[in-house]
């Protein structure tokens, strides 16, 4: 589906204090951008930001960076955050291509990576573009702390099975795996839903979740 271009998106993002405009300059120094030097968690492909904004509000002892490639999508996250009266001090956004992660974050700088309802790129020739692919796992490996983890949620069973196989082939381990997250009472206690998760679960789609580590 083609994204609708919003002409004002670039200007709004450029002026927002929640968006880091020179991310490569912060490589190795991300904790210094926040009020407190806490562990750093990032979401790759954050969409409109509901998940990360709620997560940041609930966990002031963790710093968060949301990454979104498309300005027209990031615009929605920026506007929603700026409209809040109580804005979290531990949340920043980036507009960038996830293939450049290692140019923006230093070795071991990130403690956790969230992948939520990523684009499945269904054609086989596009497999390397899938965020849980072995190509992206190599990128995550370069920036994750020694005990860092990748948390992946999707309603796409094919993409989920692909992610598990890619992790296995790349030598990663699976700490947690469920094909029906919303039936796992213990896991749901701390689960924060994304916009897509609310939409798909309302339709009866099962939500899959895995936590991977090296």
Secondary structure, 3 states (H helix, E strand, C coil): CCCCCCCCHHHHHHHCCCECCCHHHHCCCHHHHCCCCCEEEEEECCCCCHHHHHHHHHCCCEEEEEEECCHHHHHHHHHHHHHCCCCCCCEEEEECCHHHHHHHCCCCCEEEEEEECCCCCCCHHHHHHCCCCHHHHHHHHHHEEEEEEEEEEECCHHHHHHHHHHHHHCCCEEEEEECCHHHCHHHHCCCCCCHHHHHHHHCCCCCEEEEEEC
